[in-house]
Amino acid sequence: LIEDGDASGEVDVTLAAGAASVTTVSGGMTVGGGYGSTGCTLSSAGVGQFNGALTTDGALTAGATTITGDTVVNNGYGLFVGDTAQPSVDTTLSEVNILGTGDQDSSIVLGRWDNNAAAPNFRFVKSRGTTINGDKEALDNDDRVGQIIWCADDGTDYAHKAAVIYVQMEGDATSNDIAADLVIATNRGSEGTTDTLRCKANGDFVGSTSADISDSRLKENVATLSGSL
């Protein structure tokens, strides 16, 4: 049912059951009470305003986008900046990728403008629970709490680590009682990394169990430092 237009040139269109679909609208369009009520508004300039969720089964292509609410990406989906494909790095297809060809598009900045001594933060959390942000399950001895991994292109792939810094539990975690080591591992020309230096939970520094970078080797290196103990 198409009613007569009013003085502003607007036309009310009602589609009854079995009616033909409308494929082209040359002016603006208001649906279900319009934006600010219970529907949406589409302007003749191509601006769409929606009160509810915008759902699509296909790709949504947009130019500059301003978001004033929370953005939720469901588990199993990702965010790709710079490319549409996920590179396999360390044999893993990560769901968040920032890929570029220079400093500007290959960098991440965490900034905090706040009149106090607090700093911006990069946080890891590890639980043995299997429900995201749900059940709590304490970590066990030797569990890794978090790690930073560097991978290098070896001319074949990006599957191998060049170096790793990780945190590992020293003992089982209990309520308000967590002990952990900080470990630096380096690749000495192989397919994997070797623990090189470990800062123990009690503050002691120890070397690797590897013969060429053992505690004795660590002591020799420290002895060469100016002003060393």
Salt bridges, closest charged atoms under 4 A:
ASP90 OD1 - LYS161 NZ 3.06
ASP114 OD2 - ARG112 NH2 3.04
ASP140 OD2 - ARG128 NE 3.31
ASP143 OD2 - ARG128 NE 2.63
GLU170 OE1 - LYS200 NZ 2.78
ASP181 OD2 - ARG198 NH1 2.95
ASP181 OD2 - LYS200 NZ 3.60
ASP195 OD2 - ARG198 NH2 3.48
ASP212 OD2 - ARG188 NH2 2.79
GLU220 OE1 - ARG217 NH1 3.44
